């Protein structure tokens, strides 16, 4: 009789959940349970049911269709029926990556490759060298009005992992490191759907359970072979993609911070005051200001305007606010925007070198990288232009408000013979001030559109109203010789584009680098003959659950429950032969019998390759419903599998008055536990963490268990445990 390390189950918690629970998934690295609820909410709980965080659905009226943990436990993949696929950081629930699939995702699996023992080559050493370590460290993205904390830029994963995405159109997408689409396989017509996916850690085979529209279920076995492009190349390109996305996310957040900082500029207040000076003649304000500057003539209207509308305190306040805002934006452009763009440029140079080699079959093309390089250089040029415009604007603003403030002091002190506004001012600065005041009269479509601000236009999603005139010899050379722009080493400046427009072009070109064009799977996968999982009535479509686990020597164990509340489930053992490209099948039908009556089957999953977890339910003589949670050794079931598919296995002892058929084998080496006072409908288990959670029929109650404990410890804990049956919303709002 095969026994577990410990046959008992230690109950840890029992909690009521206000919102219906739809799906549960254990982490294999930490005692964390991901729960998908009725309205698309996903929450993370510890083993003590303490909630870590809760994440709302990306859209209204969406439900979670699948979840999968990254093998290192640091991210959770969540798929919604809206087609949204999110990678959520476990530590802070930030969305690390998101994409939208064309069809609804039905299943997810995340598998990590075993670290192979290989000798380093020149290429592999160069790829592993992280040149970013030698670049300036990026500053924190935290704004001044938020609690200061260290900026955390995600590190590139050191081992290749694949996120397998199965969809209703019978397509399987393979995302390296969870983000890089390195393969897409269409298994059959779009009328069929993918039920589940499995891949061993050596990435040798891909097993896909598909269900046809008429109900038949088959296992598709795909052999993955190495060719000129292997998994190491996939990891190299995916890691560069991951680095580039992290830098692009930093750049995107910096642009948002700049826009947020610019929203507090007081220029609009000053422009409104200027527009109210003489609405019928917008150029009058610049005329009167020039007369005051050059000839010292103060008109009656200007005198009233300075004393009533501006005031000395108002001018000083607006001037300081504008200077502070421009300085903060300038720091963001210089310290963050330019530095991260230079970092992206460095990454693209590395990727450009990779595009010249064997990575083209993964969708990396030299043309797309060169196009992105030109966009990055164009964005850098626009950043430099913004810095120049800010610097010039600051100089003009300081002169303008210094002069206005001095004039206000002179007006308030009529006995003053000196002009404090023009003290310590050079002739060059006076000429600049005169040109700036003269430009205030140039209006746009509306009378109030004074050109007081030349910086804000760079942060709008539209062409520049007042493009910066460089007047440089290089610009004149390009204007006189348009043929020079055809040289790929020369980047022509987009004179009329704003910084926001240039960023949109940059972002689109960077994403286009990794747009799926080809897949090396087209040449490296070999599909074996499909294996059907028994007969079907065609009535179980949408209710079938298929669970898979691999064994050494290319063996695969499959359990298949076809219908909700069925009396039995199918257990299958598949073995793939690489030399003959054949797949053999051995199977048996398993049911649980109590007092000669088959119990209803609610859920079946692999606890580990060695054990199978089964949840059944029956009604006793007093019409009370109770559930049984069974741990069944897979070796015992495998020993009774046959190639003809006629074998049957019974869990439990046959009744005294029943005649046992020769083809029905009794499985006695199992453990089970009665779920008292709770009829369960589904569960989630993790053999790695030795934990289980059962969900009630109402989907509002859960019980958490620690598995493989000693029987004596289990009995003591059961007798002394104070189960919190009356837990309420406080658990969810804590």
C-alpha positions, 0 to 999 in steps of 0.5 A: 500500500502506497502512502503519502509522506503524511496522510492527514490534512490540517485545516487552517482556515474557513472563511466566508467570502462576500463575492462569489469565487470563480477560480483559484490558483496556488503559487508554487513558490510562496504560500499565496493564493490568487482568487478570481471573483464574480465581477472580474476582481482578482485578489491575493491572499496568504495562507492565513487568508490575510489579503495582500492586494485586490485588483479590479477588472480592466473593463466593466462586465468582464470575468477572469477566464484563466490565471497562471503564476510565473515559476519564480512566483513574482508575477501573475498572468490574468486573462479576461473574457474581454481579450485582455491579458495582464502580467501583474507584479505580486509585490505591488500589483503593478501591471508589468505588461498587457496585451489584447488577444483577438480571441478569448483566452481559455487556459494559461500555463507558465513553465520555466526551462531547466538551466542547461549545463552548456559551455559559454560561446563568444555570442552567449558571453556578449549577450549576457554582458549587460551594457546598461550597468555602465550607463548612468543610473536612472533616477526615481520616477516618484514625484515631489508630492508623493512619499519618497521611495526607491524607483524599482526597475524590473531586472531581466530574468536569468532563465527562459520561461514560456507563457503558453496561451490557449484560445477558443479559436484553437490557437496557442501563442507562446510568449517568451518571458511572458511578453515576447511572442515567439510562436503561434500555432493554429492546431485546427479550425477556429470552431474548436477550442483549447481546453488546457496546455502542458509543456515539460521543463525541458521544452521537448514537447508541447501537449494541447488538449482540444475539444471539437465543436461536436464534443470530441476531445483529443490530445495534440502532441507536438515535438519541438526540435532545435535548429539554427535558432534554438531556445537560447536565441529566443531567450536572448531576444526576449531579454532584450525585448524585456529591457526595452519595454522597461525603458519605454515604460520609464519614458512613458511615465516621465512624459506623464510626469512632465505633463502633470508638472506643466498643468500647474503653470500660471502662464494662462493667468497672465495671458488672460490678464493681457487679453482683458487689456484691450479686447477690441485691439489685441496689439494695443498691449504690446504697443503701450508696453513698448512705449513704456519701455523705450520712451517711458510714456505711461498711458492712462490705460496702462497705468490703470492696468498695472495698478488694478489688474496686475499689482506688484505682488501679483506680478512677483507671484506669477513670475516666481510660479512660471520660473519654478514650473519651467525649472522643474520641467527642464530638470525632468527633460534633462535628468530623466527624459534625455537619459532614458532615451539615450539608454533606449538608443544604446539598447537599439544599437545592441538589437541592431547587431542582433538583427544582422545575425540569425535572429531574423527568423524570430521576427527581428529585421534590420529595417525595423531596427533602423527605423526605430533608431531614426525615431529615437535620434529624432526624439533626442533632437526634439528633447534638445530643442525643448531644452533650448526653448525652455532656457530662452523662455526662462531668460525672457520671462525673468527679464519681462517680469523683472521689468514689470515688477520694477515699473510697479515699484516706480509707480508706487514710489513717485519720488523715485528718480531712478528706474529700478527695472532697468538697473544691471540690464545690458543692451543685448538684454534690452533688445531681447526684452523689446523683441519679446514684448513686440511678439505679444501682439501677434495673436492666433485665431482667438484674441486671447491667444498671446504668444507668452508661452513657447514651451507648452506647445511641445506637450500638446498632441498637435503641430507646433504653432510657433516652430523653433527657428534654429537658423544654423548652418547645418539646417541651411545645408539640409534645406539646400541639399534635400538629397542628404536626408536620404543618407541613413546616418543623417536624421532630419529634424521634424521641425513642426512636430511637438514632443508628444507627437515625436514620442508617439512615433518613437513608441510605435516604431519601438513596438514594431520591432517585435511585431510578429512576422515569422516564427521559428516554430514553423520549421522546428515543430513536428505534430504527431498523430492526435490521440482521442480521449475515449467516447463522448456524448457531445453534451459536455461542451464547455464543462469538460476539465482536462488536467495534465502532468508529465513524467520522465521518458516523455510520458504524460498523465491526463485526467479528464472529467467530461461533465459537471456532476459526472460519476466517473472520470478518465485517466490516461497515460500517453507516451511519445516516441521520437523515432517513430513519431507515434503516441501510445495510449493506455487508459482506465475509467475511475469512479468512487463507490460508497455503499454500492452507489457511485458518487458524483464527481465535482473536480479532479486535479493532479496534486503532483505527478505522484498523487491525484486529488479527487473531489466527490459528493454524495447524499446519505440516507438522511438526505444530507449532502457531504463531500469527500476529498481523496488523495489517490496515488497515480502509480496505483491507477497507472498499474490498471490502465489498458490499451483497449480502454475498457479497464475500470477502477473503483475507489472505495470498497465494494458492498457485500451484496454486489458482484464485482466484475473482473474488469473493475479493479479496486483501489484501496491505497488512498486517503480521504477526508470528509468535508463536514458541514460543507458541500464542495464544488471545486478546489485548488491544490499545490503539491510543491507547497503542500496546500489545498483550498476547497470551495463550497457550492455557494462559492461563498465559503472556502476552507484552507488545508495544509497537506501531508501532515501526521495523522496524530497532529491532524486529529489534535488540531481538528479537536482544538481548532476554533473555526471562524464560521461567521467571518464577514466583510471585515476579511475583505475590507481589511 
